[in-house]
Amino acid sequence: MVQSKRLAAGITRTNREMADGRTIRYYDTALQGRTAVDTRVVEEQPTIGELRLDPLVNEWVAMAAHRQGRIFLPPKALCPLCPTRVDLVTEIPDSDYEVVVFDNRSPSLRPPDTEWALPIPAGPDTKLGSAAGKCEVICFTPEHGKSFKDLSPSRVRVLLEAWVDRTQELSLEPYIEHIAPFENRGEEIGVTLSHPHGQIYAYSYIPPRVEKMLAVAKLYKDSMGKVLFDEVVAREIRDEERIIARNDRWIAFVPYASRYPFEIHVTPLNPVADLAQLTEQDRDEFPSIALEVMRRLDGVFGIEMAYIAAWHQAPVRVGRDLLRLHWQITSVRRAPGKLKYLAGSESAMGAFIMDMRPEQSAAQLREVKL
Ligand SMILES: [Zn+2]
């Protein structure tokens, strides 16, 4: 018998096992029976990769050499994220779906077989680790030619509930420290499948940027007694000129010191640590602002913007009272035909140079007629 789990807003999740043992989860609004069977021949699974410490900056680097052979921009007729058809067997056994999440076939991070621990950093003497964690793929719609911005509000609500559910479940795994759902869009930034989808990376270590934000937030709390992110949002509300959208529960702004030609942060007005802490009212109000922001972004030049949209959450076990949930959208598109490349200063030195003022980028986003 197929068991479904009830989530919020009338959404259910049905788990199914794929031919090779991976799990696929259907997130539905109409209690669809999900019984389709994955009939594919099982391929050999790659083993877990290496985790090496870059001792100069104490940052972990996951080595996943087996990923070289993965599918690169297949034609639509061979898309592995479309529903299965008579003439095409894909990753999704069913002939239709709303939102699905399945375990990545070539994951950079995978669950460890044995008891697992992160090696203790000891400069060049740090032991070799294994790249523990989990990588999942999330498909936003069965319609191949669509984008996030074309989704209905109710579909975005299902998508958000899937992100919430994955955050809750993955947080229970003892080897997972941080969960980051994100979407890459556009060939310019290395997207290998054009079907509207995102990924969920669950790390066994705290990623470098989160580690840095955590350290800065802790210093601020110790000296000022306040949560840094809340003060940043308060400043954006005071300054007003970089706000591009808001509703009763959410606000979207171009940050004061943004690093990309178009960078937008979307955050709930009642701050929370992660997706799982969002109230139902917050969740219900997310689709309208999310769709508005994405439509504004594409409206700036009237073209599909390449972007990265990533959820920043507090880590699973530490800093829960220091970091806040926000959705960061960054685009390297400066103008039609012009991209910002992360070159010498940015790539080698980590020092960003912006060609335009964030206030100008916010004004352009606000002026888009929806
Ligand atoms: Zn497709």
Residues whose N, C-alpha, C, O or C-beta is under 5 A from the ligand:
A	BS01	ZN	C79 L81 C82 H144 H195
